[in-house]
Amino acid sequence: MLVAGMAAVMWVLEVIDQVFSGADLDQYGIRPHDVPDGLLGIISAPFLHAGFGHLIGNTIPFLVL
């Protein structure tokens, strides 16, 4: 149930990122050599994806594992 909830959060965030052009959620991903933003990215990066193809490619193995 927890894994399905995490997958749902990933999909909701990607829809928000794609539909609202001003959202730009990818800025919260991992930023190397930038301690404050980079540390936040370690937590947020698993929920952010580069597009629906990337999200689909990660969701199926995530749910299987």
Phi and psi in radians as a Rosetta constraint file:
Dihedral C 1 N 2 CA 2 C 2 CIRCULARHARMONIC -1.103 0.35
Dihedral N 2 CA 2 C 2 N 3 CIRCULARHARMONIC -0.749 0.35
Dihedral C 2 N 3 CA 3 C 3 CIRCULARHARMONIC -1.133 0.35
Dihedral N 3 CA 3 C 3 N 4 CIRCULARHARMONIC -0.727 0.35
Dihedral C 3 N 4 CA 4 C 4 CIRCULARHARMONIC -1.113 0.35
Dihedral N 4 CA 4 C 4 N 5 CIRCULARHARMONIC -0.665 0.35
Dihedral C 4 N 5 CA 5 C 5 CIRCULARHARMONIC -1.129 0.35
Dihedral N 5 CA 5 C 5 N 6 CIRCULARHARMONIC -0.712 0.35
Dihedral C 5 N 6 CA 6 C 6 CIRCULARHARMONIC -1.138 0.35
Dihedral N 6 CA 6 C 6 N 7 CIRCULARHARMONIC -0.692 0.35
Dihedral C 6 N 7 CA 7 C 7 CIRCULARHARMONIC -1.119 0.35
Dihedral N 7 CA 7 C 7 N 8 CIRCULARHARMONIC -0.685 0.35
Dihedral C 7 N 8 CA 8 C 8 CIRCULARHARMONIC -1.101 0.35
Dihedral N 8 CA 8 C 8 N 9 CIRCULARHARMONIC -0.714 0.35
Dihedral C 8 N 9 CA 9 C 9 CIRCULARHARMONIC -1.076 0.35
Dihedral N 9 CA 9 C 9 N 10 CIRCULARHARMONIC -0.732 0.35
Dihedral C 9 N 10 CA 10 C 10 CIRCULARHARMONIC -1.038 0.35
Dihedral N 10 CA 10 C 10 N 11 CIRCULARHARMONIC -0.767 0.35
Dihedral C 10 N 11 CA 11 C 11 CIRCULARHARMONIC -1.185 0.35
Dihedral N 11 CA 11 C 11 N 12 CIRCULARHARMONIC -0.727 0.35
Dihedral C 11 N 12 CA 12 C 12 CIRCULARHARMONIC -1.090 0.35
Dihedral N 12 CA 12 C 12 N 13 CIRCULARHARMONIC -0.770 0.35
Dihedral C 12 N 13 CA 13 C 13 CIRCULARHARMONIC -1.121 0.35
Dihedral N 13 CA 13 C 13 N 14 CIRCULARHARMONIC -0.670 0.35
Dihedral C 13 N 14 CA 14 C 14 CIRCULARHARMONIC -1.198 0.35
Dihedral N 14 CA 14 C 14 N 15 CIRCULARHARMONIC -0.674 0.35
Dihedral C 14 N 15 CA 15 C 15 CIRCULARHARMONIC -1.089 0.35
Dihedral N 15 CA 15 C 15 N 16 CIRCULARHARMONIC -0.790 0.35
Dihedral C 15 N 16 CA 16 C 16 CIRCULARHARMONIC -1.057 0.35
Dihedral N 16 CA 16 C 16 N 17 CIRCULARHARMONIC -0.760 0.35
Dihedral C 16 N 17 CA 17 C 17 CIRCULARHARMONIC -1.107 0.35
Dihedral N 17 CA 17 C 17 N 18 CIRCULARHARMONIC -0.653 0.35
Dihedral C 17 N 18 CA 18 C 18 CIRCULARHARMONIC -1.424 0.35
Dihedral N 18 CA 18 C 18 N 19 CIRCULARHARMONIC -0.682 0.35
Dihedral C 18 N 19 CA 19 C 19 CIRCULARHARMONIC -1.321 0.35
Dihedral N 19 CA 19 C 19 N 20 CIRCULARHARMONIC -0.779 0.35
Dihedral C 19 N 20 CA 20 C 20 CIRCULARHARMONIC -1.712 0.35
Dihedral N 20 CA 20 C 20 N 21 CIRCULARHARMONIC 1.779 0.35
Dihedral C 20 N 21 CA 21 C 21 CIRCULARHARMONIC -1.075 0.35
Dihedral N 21 CA 21 C 21 N 22 CIRCULARHARMONIC -0.444 0.35
Dihedral C 21 N 22 CA 22 C 22 CIRCULARHARMONIC -1.436 0.35
Dihedral N 22 CA 22 C 22 N 23 CIRCULARHARMONIC -0.108 0.35
Dihedral C 22 N 23 CA 23 C 23 CIRCULARHARMONIC -1.165 0.35
Dihedral N 23 CA 23 C 23 N 24 CIRCULARHARMONIC -0.836 0.35
Dihedral C 23 N 24 CA 24 C 24 CIRCULARHARMONIC 0.735 0.35
Dihedral N 24 CA 24 C 24 N 25 CIRCULARHARMONIC 1.003 0.35
Dihedral C 24 N 25 CA 25 C 25 CIRCULARHARMONIC -1.209 0.35
Dihedral N 25 CA 25 C 25 N 26 CIRCULARHARMONIC -0.347 0.35
Dihedral C 25 N 26 CA 26 C 26 CIRCULARHARMONIC -1.101 0.35
Dihedral N 26 CA 26 C 26 N 27 CIRCULARHARMONIC -0.309 0.35
Dihedral C 26 N 27 CA 27 C 27 CIRCULARHARMONIC -1.138 0.35
Dihedral N 27 CA 27 C 27 N 28 CIRCULARHARMONIC -0.287 0.35
Dihedral C 27 N 28 CA 28 C 28 CIRCULARHARMONIC -1.620 0.35
Dihedral N 28 CA 28 C 28 N 29 CIRCULARHARMONIC 0.222 0.35
Dihedral C 28 N 29 CA 29 C 29 CIRCULARHARMONIC -1.358 0.35
Dihedral N 29 CA 29 C 29 N 30 CIRCULARHARMONIC -3.017 0.35
Dihedral C 29 N 30 CA 30 C 30 CIRCULARHARMONIC -1.243 0.35
Dihedral N 30 CA 30 C 30 N 31 CIRCULARHARMONIC 2.255 0.35
Dihedral C 30 N 31 CA 31 C 31 CIRCULARHARMONIC -2.091 0.35
Dihedral N 31 CA 31 C 31 N 32 CIRCULARHARMONIC 1.843 0.35
Dihedral C 31 N 32 CA 32 C 32 CIRCULARHARMONIC -1.134 0.35
Dihedral N 32 CA 32 C 32 N 33 CIRCULARHARMONIC 2.604 0.35
Dihedral C 32 N 33 CA 33 C 33 CIRCULARHARMONIC 1.135 0.35
Dihedral N 33 CA 33 C 33 N 34 CIRCULARHARMONIC 0.369 0.35
Dihedral C 33 N 34 CA 34 C 34 CIRCULARHARMONIC -2.352 0.35
Dihedral N 34 CA 34 C 34 N 35 CIRCULARHARMONIC 1.654 0.35
Dihedral C 34 N 35 CA 35 C 35 CIRCULARHARMONIC -0.974 0.35
Dihedral N 35 CA 35 C 35 N 36 CIRCULARHARMONIC -0.985 0.35
Dihedral C 35 N 36 CA 36 C 36 CIRCULARHARMONIC -1.092 0.35
Dihedral N 36 CA 36 C 36 N 37 CIRCULARHARMONIC -0.861 0.35
Dihedral C 36 N 37 CA 37 C 37 CIRCULARHARMONIC -1.272 0.35
Dihedral N 37 CA 37 C 37 N 38 CIRCULARHARMONIC -0.579 0.35
Dihedral C 37 N 38 CA 38 C 38 CIRCULARHARMONIC -1.146 0.35
Dihedral N 38 CA 38 C 38 N 39 CIRCULARHARMONIC -0.670 0.35
Dihedral C 38 N 39 CA 39 C 39 CIRCULARHARMONIC -1.208 0.35
Dihedral N 39 CA 39 C 39 N 40 CIRCULARHARMONIC -0.677 0.35
Dihedral C 39 N 40 CA 40 C 40 CIRCULARHARMONIC -1.089 0.35
Dihedral N 40 CA 40 C 40 N 41 CIRCULARHARMONIC -0.658 0.35
Dihedral C 40 N 41 CA 41 C 41 CIRCULARHARMONIC -1.123 0.35
Dihedral N 41 CA 41 C 41 N 42 CIRCULARHARMONIC -0.524 0.35
Dihedral C 41 N 42 CA 42 C 42 CIRCULARHARMONIC -1.091 0.35
Dihedral N 42 CA 42 C 42 N 43 CIRCULARHARMONIC -0.624 0.35
Dihedral C 42 N 43 CA 43 C 43 CIRCULARHARMONIC -1.395 0.35
Dihedral N 43 CA 43 C 43 N 44 CIRCULARHARMONIC -0.716 0.35
Dihedral C 43 N 44 CA 44 C 44 CIRCULARHARMONIC -1.536 0.35
Dihedral N 44 CA 44 C 44 N 45 CIRCULARHARMONIC -0.412 0.35
Dihedral C 44 N 45 CA 45 C 45 CIRCULARHARMONIC -1.019 0.35
Dihedral N 45 CA 45 C 45 N 46 CIRCULARHARMONIC -0.677 0.35
Dihedral C 45 N 46 CA 46 C 46 CIRCULARHARMONIC -1.092 0.35
Dihedral N 46 CA 46 C 46 N 47 CIRCULARHARMONIC -0.325 0.35
Dihedral C 46 N 47 CA 47 C 47 CIRCULARHARMONIC -1.678 0.35
Dihedral N 47 CA 47 C 47 N 48 CIRCULARHARMONIC -0.115 0.35
Dihedral C 47 N 48 CA 48 C 48 CIRCULARHARMONIC -1.881 0.35
Dihedral N 48 CA 48 C 48 N 49 CIRCULARHARMONIC 2.467 0.35
Dihedral C 48 N 49 CA 49 C 49 CIRCULARHARMONIC -2.396 0.35
Dihedral N 49 CA 49 C 49 N 50 CIRCULARHARMONIC 2.767 0.35
Dihedral C 49 N 50 CA 50 C 50 CIRCULARHARMONIC -1.394 0.35
Dihedral N 50 CA 50 C 50 N 51 CIRCULARHARMONIC -0.055 0.35
Dihedral C 50 N 51 CA 51 C 51 CIRCULARHARMONIC 2.800 0.35
Dihedral N 51 CA 51 C 51 N 52 CIRCULARHARMONIC 3.136 0.35
Dihedral C 51 N 52 CA 52 C 52 CIRCULARHARMONIC -1.201 0.35
Dihedral N 52 CA 52 C 52 N 53 CIRCULARHARMONIC -0.568 0.35
Dihedral C 52 N 53 CA 53 C 53 CIRCULARHARMONIC -1.084 0.35
Dihedral N 53 CA 53 C 53 N 54 CIRCULARHARMONIC -0.781 0.35
Dihedral C 53 N 54 CA 54 C 54 CIRCULARHARMONIC -1.121 0.35
Dihedral N 54 CA 54 C 54 N 55 CIRCULARHARMONIC -0.737 0.35
Dihedral C 54 N 55 CA 55 C 55 CIRCULARHARMONIC -1.136 0.35
Dihedral N 55 CA 55 C 55 N 56 CIRCULARHARMONIC -0.779 0.35
Dihedral C 55 N 56 CA 56 C 56 CIRCULARHARMONIC -1.087 0.35
Dihedral N 56 CA 56 C 56 N 57 CIRCULARHARMONIC -0.761 0.35
Dihedral C 56 N 57 CA 57 C 57 CIRCULARHARMONIC -1.091 0.35
Dihedral N 57 CA 57 C 57 N 58 CIRCULARHARMONIC -0.466 0.35
Dihedral C 57 N 58 CA 58 C 58 CIRCULARHARMONIC -1.660 0.35
Dihedral N 58 CA 58 C 58 N 59 CIRCULARHARMONIC -0.489 0.35
Dihedral C 58 N 59 CA 59 C 59 CIRCULARHARMONIC -1.196 0.35
Dihedral N 59 CA 59 C 59 N 60 CIRCULARHARMONIC -0.784 0.35
Dihedral C 59 N 60 CA 60 C 60 CIRCULARHARMONIC -1.054 0.35
Dihedral N 60 CA 60 C 60 N 61 CIRCULARHARMONIC -0.918 0.35
Dihedral C 60 N 61 CA 61 C 61 CIRCULARHARMONIC -1.117 0.35
Dihedral N 61 CA 61 C 61 N 62 CIRCULARHARMONIC -0.591 0.35
Dihedral C 61 N 62 CA 62 C 62 CIRCULARHARMONIC -1.066 0.35
Dihedral N 62 CA 62 C 62 N 63 CIRCULARHARMONIC -0.771 0.35
Dihedral C 62 N 63 CA 63 C 63 CIRCULARHARMONIC -1.235 0.35
Dihedral N 63 CA 63 C 63 N 64 CIRCULARHARMONIC -0.608 0.35
Dihedral C 63 N 64 CA 64 C 64 CIRCULARHARMONIC -1.207 0.35
Dihedral N 64 CA 64 C 64 N 65 CIRCULARHARMONIC -0.758 0.35
